[in-house]
Amino acid sequence: LTVRKDPHSAGSEADIAAQTTVLSDIRNHMNTAVDAINQVEYVRAQVQSIMRTVPEGELRRAAAELEGRLTDAEMKLIELRVTGTGQDGVRFGAKLLQKFGYLANGIASSDYRPTDQHLEAAGVLRGRLEESLSEIGALVDKDVARFNDVLRRASAGQVVTRLP
């Protein structure tokens, strides 16, 4: 199988190769963000279940506080208030995952090398992703561990932090 460049394209093969490399990097960053979202959702679901099943008191307050911090961290990656109806795109600003997607669409819309602005935007978004991943990692490693200590003292189970 020989893949050939579209003869109608004015972009060079080097331009298209550079574009493909940047798009591949963006895809990897998006996949990393989605993995983090899935992990937070997995932990949040367990915490919400605990909140529904324990009586009022220290344990429920700790669960609500942890769920709030997890939600805040996740909201940096994806907009949780989107309903899929109406004008959600107008009501709520784009979050990191949406911004990566928008950038990828802009880069993929032609056969030219990504512009300096594309590359700079990709770098800025990558930095924000690293900050978010660090925040989520700290929440999972420290805050969930502290919450699990509270659960252990109450003989109320444990929150699993890694997807099966």
N, C-alpha and C positions, 0 to 999 in steps of 0.2 A: 504494500500500500504506500503510495507516495502522496503526501499532502502538499498541495501547491497553494501559493498565495493567489488570492483573487486577482485576476489581471486588471480589473477595474479599480483596484485599490492603489492609492498614491503613496501609502505607507511602505517603507522599506521592510525587508525581513528583519533587520536589526530593531526597527521601531516596534514591530509586532512582537518580537521576542522580549523586548523590554516591557511592553504592555502586559504580556502574559506573565512575566515574573512578578510584576507589581500586583496584578489581579490574583495570582496564586497566593501571595503573601496576605492580601486582604482576606481572601477566603479562609486562610488558616487562622487569622485573627478573629474572624467572625465565628468560626467553629470553636475556638477557645472561649469566646464570650458565651456562646450557646451552652457549652459544657459547664461553665460557671453558673449560668442561669439555672440549668437543670439541677445542679448540686444544691443551690440555694432553695429552689422549689421543693426538692426532696426533704431538706431539713425543715423548711417552713411548714410543710404539710404535717410532719410529725409534731412540731411544736403546737400547731393549731389543734391537732387532735388531743394533745395533752391539755390544752386550755379548755377544751369542751368537756373533758372527763374528770377534771380535778375540782374540788370545792374551792370557794373563795379563800384566798390566803396568800402566803408567801410564794408558793409554787405557781399559782396562777399569775401573780404579778410578775414573777421572774420570766415566765413563759411569754407574757404579753410584751414585756420590755425587749426580750430577745427577738421576738417576731417583728417588732417595730424596727429594730436595727437591721435585721436581715432584709426587710422590705426596702428600707432606705438604700441599702447597698445595691440591691437588685434593680432599683429604679434608676440607677445611674447607667445601667446596661440596656434596659428595656422599659417601655412605658406600660405599667400594669393597669392603667385606667382605661385603656383602649377597649371599646366595646365592639368595634367592627361595623357600627352603624353611625349615621349622622356625620358630623364634621370633627371627628377625633383628631385628624391631622391639623386642624386649625386650633382646636382647644388646647392641645398638648404639644409641647416642643419635642423634636426628635431626640431620641436618646442614642447612646453610643452605637448600638447594633444597627439602628436605622441610618446613622451617619456613615458607617462603613458601607452599607448597601448603596446609599446614594452616591458615595464616592466611586464605588465599583461600577455603577451604571454609567457615570460620567466618563470614566476611563475607557470602558468597553464600547462606548458609542462610536468610536472611530478606529482606524488602523494606524494611529500615530503613537509615537512615544509619549508616555505620560508627561504632562507639563511639570515645571518646577513647582507650581502651586499644588498640583495633584500629589506630588511626592512630599511636599511640606505638610499638606493636610493628612496624608497617611501617617507621617511621623507623629504629628500631634495626636491623632486618634490612637495610635499604638501606645503613646505615653499615657493617655487617659485609661486605656485598657489595663496597662500594667498597674496603675494606681488602684483601679477597681479590683483587680485580681488580688492585690496585696491586702486591700481592705477586707475582701471576702475571706481570704486565707486567715487573717487575724481573727475575724469573727468566728470562723469554724474552729480554729485551733485553740483560741482562748475563751471566747464567750460561750460557745457551745460546751466546751469542756467544763467551765464553771457551772453551767446549767445542769450538765450531767451529774456533777457533784451534788447539787441540790436534789436532783431526782433520786440519786443513790441513797441519800440520807432519808428521803421520804419513801424509799422502796417503791418507786413509781416507774421503773424501767430506765431506758437510756435512749438518747437520740443518736441514730446512726448517721454519720456525716458523709460517707462515701456511697455512691450509687452501687447497687448490687451488680 
